[in-house]
Amino acid sequence: MHEMSLCESIMQIIEDEAQRQGFERVIRVRLEIGRLSGVEI
């Protein structure tokens, strides 16, 4: 479940940064994963 822990970490980073910048909500996240990242999508 490597991908799941990666997703959870990304969500935490997004939530922390949104709070730091005073955002009420995040509407969209764009994430590009390269071929050599070792992540299966």
BELMONOR-V795356 format. One record per backbone hydrogen bond with DSSP energy under -1.0 kcal/mol. NH is the residue of the N-H (numbers start at 1). CO is the residue of the C=O. E is the energy in kcal/mol with one decimal. If there is no record, write none. Layout:
BEGIN
{{NH CO E} {NH CO E}}
END
This chain:
BEGIN
{{5 1 -1.8} {6 2 -1.9} {7 3 -2.4} {8 4 -2.4} {9 5 -2.1} {10 6 -2.4} {11 7 -2.6} {12 8 -2.0} {13 9 -2.2} {14 10 -2.4} {15 11 -2.7} {16 12 -2.7} {17 13 -2.4} {18 14 -2.5} {19 15 -2.2} {20 16 -2.4} {21 17 -2.0} {23 18 -2.8} {37 34 -1.6}}
END
